[in-house]
Amino acid sequence: MKQKEAKVYQHGTLGMLVPGLFNGTLSVAELLEHGDHGIGTASGLDGEMILLAGTPYLVQSTGRVRILEQSEKVPFATVHFAQKKDTFEGEALDKKAFEQAVLAKYPYKNLFFAVTATGRFKQVKTRAVAKQEPPYPPLTAVAAAQTVFEKQNVTGTLLGYYAPGLFDGMAVAGYHLHFLDDAKSFGGHVLDFELASGKISVEPFATVEQHFPLQDESFLAEQIESASLHAQLKQAEG
């Protein structure tokens, strides 16, 4: 049977988070109908989600890692069904070298693609933001109070997506990466890392399915200021 072209599914946009649209608008159960790997956040911006092999882990600002319930909701998430296309070995790669190596090896700069690295990391620096309560503050204010974690000599999985600059706002232009260690006790949104040795897999997407929270009154009423959107996203995402 011919393998279907890969598709990525996204609920909400990163740009929606900038003014503080943090309410969960899609259940985890519904999200899992569209992918078994991915990243996102929980309602109220309650930490950093990483979806691995169908299990949605949430890294909270306290450092706790828990599994999201099927009934819980997300305001933003990007997921796909993994069918890795390209794989290579990598070693002694810091964050910048890692990102450059993938784009130098494959002609995907104008495509959305997923990237995964599994193996041993010399160091990983992550962050998670605390759960917010209405009325929600803007994303930059929340990010300024983020909790930062750091660990050396850790094995785990780095997972995320690359988005072409043309789509900045829908996603963050460039790479958006999350991490979870093998012990399921450390992770979050990736700020920095160095891959000591591991396997890197890349999956380009022919189709992007963008889903909006049509029934959410806050989203429908919000006037998002596009002029400063990209700068605020870059500041908040680190």
Secondary structure as GFF3:
##gff-version 3
##sequence-region A 1 238
A	DSSP	beta_strand	7	11	.	.	.	ID=ss1
A	DSSP	alpha_helix	14	17	.	.	.	ID=ss2
A	DSSP	beta_strand	26	27	.	.	.	ID=ss3
A	DSSP	alpha_helix	28	31	.	.	.	ID=ss4
A	DSSP	beta_strand	37	41	.	.	.	ID=ss5
A	DSSP	beta_strand	48	52	.	.	.	ID=ss6
A	DSSP	beta_strand	55	59	.	.	.	ID=ss7
A	DSSP	beta_strand	65	67	.	.	.	ID=ss8
A	DSSP	beta_strand	73	74	.	.	.	ID=ss9
A	DSSP	beta_strand	77	80	.	.	.	ID=ss10
A	DSSP	beta_strand	86	94	.	.	.	ID=ss11
A	DSSP	alpha_helix	95	105	.	.	.	ID=ss12
A	DSSP	beta_strand	113	128	.	.	.	ID=ss13
A	DSSP	alpha_helix	139	144	.	.	.	ID=ss14
A	DSSP	beta_strand	147	163	.	.	.	ID=ss15
A	DSSP	three_ten_helix	165	167	.	.	.	ID=ss16
A	DSSP	beta_strand	174	181	.	.	.	ID=ss17
A	DSSP	beta_strand	187	204	.	.	.	ID=ss18
A	DSSP	beta_strand	207	211	.	.	.	ID=ss19
A	DSSP	alpha_helix	217	221	.	.	.	ID=ss20
A	DSSP	alpha_helix	229	237	.	.	.	ID=ss21
###
